[in-house]
Amino acid sequence: DTGVKAAMKRGDWHRTKDLLHLGREWIIDQVKKSGLRGRGGAGFPSGLKWSFMPKSSDGRPHYLVINADESEPGTCKDREIMRHEPQKLLEG
């Protein structure tokens, strides 16, 4: 089962609310400090990418698009995450 309830039973989303209460800027700063990079060929810094999301809302929804491109030779990682544990992609 790839739904939210099943993911929560497996421990996904544990303490996510606690992290969200620390705030957007704190979270982005921690990701930047970690040096986490994308898994694609360019290895773009994740914290920098996250900082591009709009900081304020005008009432319209905001979307983060994940393309999961697997055109690099020998990569078949993203489709397995999306197929079997999509909550990991959203939580990550």
N, C-alpha and C positions, 0 to 999 in steps of 0.2 A: 504494500500500500504506500503510495507516494504522497498522500494527503497530509495536512498540517497535524491532525491529531496523532497519526501514526509516527510522524517525525518527532513530535513531542515525547511520545513514549520511548523513542530511541535516544532521547537526550538533546535533540536539536531544539534550538530556541531557548535553552536553559539560561536564565538570568539576562536575557536580551532586554527586558524592560529596565533592569538596573543600568545597563549601558546607555540606553536611550535617555535616561534621566540625567546622565552626565553631560548631555548636549552634543549637538552636531559638530561644533568646532573642536571639542575635546576628542571626539571619535576620529575626526579627520586628522587632527594633530598626531594622535597615537599611531594611525596607519602610516602617516608620513615618516614618523620617527622609526617605525619598524623596518622601513626599507622595502616593504612588500611591493612586488612588481607583478604585472600581468603575466600570464602564462604563454602569451603569443610570442612571436619572433622578435618583436620590438621591445618587449619587457617594460612597457610604459609604467611609471610609478603610480600605484593604485591610489595613494592619498591625494596626489595631484589631480587625478581623474575625478575622484569623488568631490574635490573642491569646486569643480566646474558646475555642479548642480546649483540651481537657483537658490539664493539665500532667503528670499522672501516670496510669498505667494500673492498672486493677484486673484486668487479664487479658482484658477484653472489647475488641473492636476499636472504633476510632473512625472516623467517616466525616465527610468534608467534602462537603456536598451543594451542587451548583451547579445552580441552577434554569434558567438561560439563558432567562429570560423575555424575550420580544421584543414586549411590548405597547406600548412607546413608539412613537409615530408615526415612521415612516421608518427603523426599525432592523431590520436583517436580518443583523447581524454574527455573533451567536453560533452560529447554525445552520451557517454556512459553516465556522467554525473546527471545530465538532464533527464535521461531515461529512467534511472534507478533511484536517484536521490535529489530531485529538483529543489528540495528545501535547503540543501547545502549550498546551492548556487545563490539562492535568495538570502540566506542567513550570512554567508561568507562575507 
